[in-house]
């Protein structure tokens, strides 16, 4: 006898066997018990969550002579007749391959005839969103006013593709993704019935890989069933799924967090040489970064791994910065789709890993990680004479209450400006101020000499200068601001002239010195 896949062999036969969809099954059970059966139902949700299974159970239950708790008894004459694949009272139609108007017209002709065995004829149309516009139009009138003995159950994963005219005529049920714990319990029950020994971590990993789909999780469990004659281990499950070695992925993540560009490129190359899918490497790296962040936050129960590996990840979590981890996760999430369809996925992954390492993306979390590092550097500048003051007073009365006069040297003023923008100002200007710049004080002016032409242009922006001046005023420091260039060049000179005109309306501004 040919082998039967687990998801088919253990397909639920009653509503009590359906997992994770209590909000749907309870309503259907109550309708059967109270004999308040509708004429059109819409089951929508992700793949493998039980839409077609519930449709089949409901189709048998409405015809059963002696339903048990709203489910078919499986023992009466009608249940036995409907169990025969040749029965005509329950028709399952795949709209993906029968989506033309002719097929729908055939259904319209068939609904005229009463059921043979039961009380209702039930039409289950799977993937109904695949019907053509003309097919939907042909179905519309029949769906609205079918014969009293006909029930339509439409199932789809893409409900947004259905016309509003169809949606308005159906009783809608949304199937949810199933929780990891429920999937794991389901796999354990089946493995025990199959006589397969397993490690708890192995089953938990399968459940997580199922991503909320009962069918997907059972398909993975089916692949793992024959992996070994003995107990199924976590390492064997990871091998079946093609996951990269956790140790090598951990080393790659450590290199990213350490900003070791050379190691990043070499480790990605080593992983791809082992024949691992680049997309899978990216997802494993993303999953590992998420696990480290969970451990950093104290959510240990969310991490599935061996005890030894979890301890290694915990050590990494203690040393890692939470903002850097969040930035890494977001950068890797953004490129997941690109990795699937790119003609050069390895280059995409390398670029994403280097971006995460340098934290140079425009991601807010990446900026927060950079700011955290800069704050740590500022705290260490105390020994060089720069004073990081308390938040500047907001008015003259507060300044009077603060007592002693504030230091007015260039380093102290600069330190207070950095603190001001860190706590209450623009993060972009804060990052700009925290870059390497030469700051001096001369003739009642704070003179800023940026270390590059790029930062010179940023400091020269009128809005930036206005915010710097406002910060000095709120600090109670009466100094002008002047921006001086460190180096000159013909191209840069033209840009400086353009900025001068923008700032002064055509007149040369004294605050920008070539």
C-alpha positions, -999 to 999 in steps of 0.1 A, spaced: 0 0 0 13 35 -9 25 58 19 0 84 31 14 118 41 9 127 78 -12 158 71 -36 135 51 -35 106 75 -43 127 105 -67 152 89 -94 160 115 -127 143 111 -146 163 137 -145 199 149 -130 188 182 -99 176 164 -93 210 147 -66 230 165 -63 267 169 -96 277 153 -120 277 183 -136 310 172 -146 294 140 -156 259 151 -177 270 180 -198 292 158 -203 264 132 -212 239 160 -238 263 174 -253 268 139 -257 231 135 -271 226 170 -297 253 165 -304 244 129 -296 279 117 -276 270 86 -266 297 61 -265 294 24 -231 309 17 -199 308 38 -165 323 32 -134 307 48 -103 329 46 -68 327 61 -33 316 56 -25 282 40 -27 251 61 -48 266 88 -78 243 83 -102 260 59 -108 231 36 -108 206 65 -135 226 84 -155 229 51 -156 191 47 -165 185 84 -193 211 81 -206 196 49 -209 162 65 -223 176 98 -252 194 82 -262 161 66 -256 138 95 -287 122 110 -272 121 146 -245 148 149 -224 146 180 -216 180 196 -221 196 162 -198 171 144 -207 142 121 -211 109 139 -195 89 111 -218 60 118 -252 68 104 -262 58 68 -257 93 55 -222 97 70 -212 64 54 -227 74 20 -209 107 21 -176 90 30 -177 74 -5 -156 95 -29 -183 89 -56 -210 107 -37 -226 137 -54 -239 156 -24 -205 171 -15 -186 186 -44 -151 200 -40 -140 223 -68 -105 237 -74 -110 272 -88 -74 274 -97 -79 249 -126 -117 254 -131 -119 292 -132 -136 298 -164 -172 309 -168 -182 276 -184 -173 257 -152 -194 280 -132 -223 277 -156 -221 239 -151 -224 244 -114 -255 266 -120 -271 237 -139 -262 211 -113 -276 230 -83 -311 226 -96 -311 189 -87 -318 179 -50 -293 159 -29 -292 121 -32 -284 110 3 -285 139 27 -305 171 33 -281 195 16 -259 196 -14 -226 214 -5 -203 230 -30 -168 237 -16 -149 261 -40 -112 262 -30 -89 291 -40 -121 309 -51 -101 341 -58 -87 324 -89 -121 327 -107 -122 351 -136 -144 382 -135 -170 366 -159 -170 335 -137 -177 356 -106 -206 373 -124 -220 340 -134 -218 327 -98 -233 359 -83 -270 353 -88 -268 316 -78 -248 325 -47 -273 351 -37 -305 330 -40 -295 293 -43 -321 265 -38 -330 258 -2 -310 226 -2 -277 241 -15 -249 255 5 -218 272 -9 -185 273 10 -158 295 -6 -122 291 6 -94 315 -2 -60 327 10 -64 361 -8 -97 375 3 -88 409 -10 -91 397 -46 -128 388 -42 -154 413 -55 -174 432 -29 -206 417 -44 -194 382 -35 -182 392 0 -215 408 8 -234 376 2 -213 353 24 -209 347 61 -172 353 66 -149 333 89 -112 343 93 -88 314 101 -58 324 122 -23 311 122 -19 284 149 4 290 179 37 273 182 27 254 213 -4 240 197 16 229 167 42 212 189 16 193 209 0 182 176 33 169 163 41 151 196 7 133 195 12 121 160 48 110 166 37 90 196 11 73 175 37 66 148 61 52 175 87 79 168 110 90 197 120 127 197 137 154 216 115 182 228 137 208 212 134 190 179 96 192 179 97 228 190 120 237 161 96 219 136 67 238 151 85 271 147 95 263 112 58 257 104 51 294 109 16 289 121 5 264 94 -6 230 106 -1 214 71 34 230 68 45 218 102 32 182 95 50 182 61 83 191 79 75 165 106 69 139 78 104 147 63 120 143 97 101 110 105 125 89 84 157 109 92 169 84 117 159 51 132 165 64 168 154 95 186 149 126 164 173 153 175 174 191 170 206 188 148 188 163 125 158 186 121 181 215 112 199 193 88 166 183 71 156 219 68 189 228 53 197 252 81 233 264 83 254 253 113 243 274 143 280 278 153 289 293 120 259 316 120 268 327 155 303 335 144 289 356 116 266 375 139 295 381 163 315 396 134 286 419 125 283 432 161 321 436 163 321 455 129 347 431 115 342 436 78 369 411 67 355 383 89 320 390 77 329 385 40 350 354 47 323 338 69 296 344 43 318 329 16 326 299 38 288 292 44 280 295 7 308 271 -2 291 245 20 262 246 -4 238 264 19 211 286 4 219 322 7 183 330 15 183 304 42 216 318 56 199 352 58 169 339 75 190 319 100 211 350 107 179 370 112 165 343 135 197 341 156 198 379 160 162 378 172 171 350 197 200 371 211 177 401 214 151 379 233 178 368 257 189 404 261 154 413 271 150 384 294 125 365 273 144 332 275 112 311 269 110 324 233 144 309 223 145 273 209 179 258 210 201 234 230 211 244 265 247 247 255 239 270 225 216 291 246 244 298 271 266 309 243 239 332 230 233 346 265 270 355 267 267 373 233 235 390 245 253 403 276 280 419 254 258 431 226 240 465 224 202 462 221 199 490 196 226 474 174 207 441 175 174 458 166 191 476 137 207 444 125 173 426 126 156 454 106 183 456 80 182 418 75 143 418 74 144 444 46 165 423 23 147 390 29 125 394 -2 154 407 -23 174 376 -14 147 354 -29 146 370 -63 180 386 -67 203 372 -94 232 379 -70 219 369 -36 253 365 -21 262 401 -28 229 413 -14 236 394 19 272 407 21 260 442 16 232 438 42 257 423 67 282 452 61 254 478 65 244 462 98 280 462 109 286 498 101 251 509 112 250 534 83 214 528 72 187 554 76 170 531 100 160 549 132 172 520 153 206 521 135 208 558 143 200 551 179 228 526 181 253 551 167 240 577 192 245 552 221 281 547 210 287 584 207 272 590 242 297 565 256 325 584 239 313 617 253 313 603 288 350 595 284 359 630 273 358 643 308 395 638 311 402 659 281 385 690 295 351 688 279 324 692 304 290 675 297 266 697 316 231 691 329 202 701 305 204 738 298 180 760 317 150 771 297 147 807 309 165 834 329 147 825 362 159 789 359 195 801 352 194 823 383 183 794 404 211 772 391 237 793 410 272 792 397 281 806 363 287 781 335 322 777 320 324 798 289 354 782 272 350 766 237 351 730 250 325 735 277 301 754 254 305 727 228 298 700 254 266 717 265 254 721 229 260 683 223 240 675 254 212 699 244 207 682 211 211 647 226 182 654 250 158 677 233 170 686 198 174 672 163 191 638 163 207 646 129 224 677 143 234 658 174 251 632 152 267 661 133 280 677 165 293 644 177 315 640 147 352 651 147 353 689 145 377 715 157 360 741 179 376 774 190 365 807 205 377 840 192 363 876 193 329 866 207 323 839 182 323 801 184 343 790 154 336 755 140 361 739 116 345 707 102 368 678 94 355 673 59 338 692 30 307 671 36 302 681 72 311 717 62 282 718 39 259 703 66 270 729 91 265 756 65 228 748 60 207 778 72 183 756 92 212 740 110 228 773 119 194 786 131 191 756 155 226 760 167 220 797 175 188 788 193 206 763 214 232 789 225 205 814 234 187 789 255 220 780 272 224 817 280 257 819 260 260 850 239 283 839 211 281 841 173 287 810 152 311 809 124 319 780 101 354 778 86 367 754 60 397 732 66 406 727 30 398 744 -3 392 732 -39 377 747 -71 346 725 -70 340 732 -33 345 769 -38 315 770 -62 294 751 -37 303 776 -10 294 805 -31 260 789 -38 254 783 -1 263 819 8 238 832 -17 211 808 -3 218 820 33 220 858 26 196 862 -3 224 870 -27 246 888 -1 277 873 14 271 859 49 299 867 74 293 834 92 308 812 65 345 816 59 362 801 29 
